[in-house]
Amino acid sequence: MSSSPVSAIRRHTPLASPRTEGVFARNQLVLSTTIFRCEVMRLHRAVTPYFKSLTSAATKEARSERSRLPKTRFLMDANMEPWALHVMRYKRWDVKACDFAHLRRSDDPAVFSAAWRLGRLLITHDRDFLDDRLFPFAGCSGLLVLPVYGSVSMQFANLLAGACELVSKGGRLWLHTKIEARRDFTVKVQTWEKSLGYLTEWQYPIARGYQKAASDSSS
């Protein structure tokens, strides 16, 4: 996977006070998706991350660290297209459909709770899951919300694959994290820092290879 410049945005929002947002860092990075999870772990711990260009030694170390992380397991909501499951399995990710988890006719709270119980990151089209009042971060085992394309689409297939690639490593390190994938092939990530009592938010572009494949398929 090729590296690409990233403009990272980090915002802290105290949960117990009126909403305030401040950009803590906006620097050019050189990151590849193979080291993204390691960057996330640093951000999760609210220490000063790599807001600078990584050296080759640092990149090698981060890749080695990522390779030792557990694989993330996924739960696909019933509102997802059936063929999306084949995309996930083609990439050899551990994914279980709600049909096979006996959740086909379950309501949203039941699906949300089941994802936590099963230790799986929930993939869905349902934006209601982004509502922290209905589905709090405290009970979130990891969430990825994707836009609806309405039909079989290579753009959606590549957006799904690219977004899942970012979180394919880490396992339960994605607890208390909600991710929104966008049509412009960026993701918005929000994580509840339980020990510190605030939300950490940043944005990240999906790997260029997925973007190019989606662009080529539409031309």
LINPEMO-V365166 format. One record per pair of residues at least 24 apart in sequence whose ideal C-beta (glycine too) atoms are under 6 Angstrom apart, sorted by the first residue. I is the first residue (numbers start at 1). GAP is how many residues later the second one is. D is the distance in Angstrom with one decimal. If there is no record, write none. Layout:
<<I	GAP	D> <I	GAP	D>>
This chain:
<<1	31	5.0> <1	32	5.4> <1	33	5.7> <1	206	5.6> <3	27	5.2> <3	29	4.3> <4	204	5.4> <6	25	5.3> <8	194	5.7> <9	193	5.3> <9	194	5.2> <10	192	5.1> <11	190	4.4> <12	186	5.1> <13	185	5.8> <13	186	4.6> <14	184	5.0> <15	182	5.6> <15	183	5.9> <25	26	4.5> <27	24	4.4> <30	24	5.7> <33	132	5.7> <33	133	5.8> <33	174	4.7> <34	29	5.3> <35	27	3.9> <35	28	5.7> <35	31	6.0> <36	130	5.3> <37	29	5.2> <37	32	6.0> <37	132	4.7> <37	133	4.8> <38	24	4.3> <38	27	5.2> <38	28	5.3> <46	150	5.8> <66	103	5.5> <69	100	4.3> <69	101	5.3> <70	101	3.7> <72	49	5.6> <72	95	5.4> <72	96	5.5> <72	98	5.6> <72	99	5.4> <73	47	4.6> <74	46	5.7> <74	47	5.3> <74	49	5.6> <75	40	4.9> <75	45	3.9> <75	47	5.1> <76	47	5.0> <77	47	3.7> <78	26	5.5> <79	46	4.9> <79	47	5.9> <84	76	5.9> <87	70	5.2> <87	73	5.7> <87	74	5.9> <91	70	5.9> <115	26	4.7> <116	25	4.3> <119	53	5.9> <121	53	5.5> <137	39	4.6> <137	55	3.5> <140	36	5.6> <141	34	6.0> <142	32	3.5> <142	35	5.5> <143	35	4.5> <144	35	4.8> <145	35	5.0> <146	35	4.9> <147	36	5.5> <154	63	3.5> <155	59	4.4> <158	52	4.4> <158	55	4.9> <158	56	4.1> <162	44	3.7> <162	45	5.7> <162	48	3.4> <163	24	5.8> <185	26	4.6>>
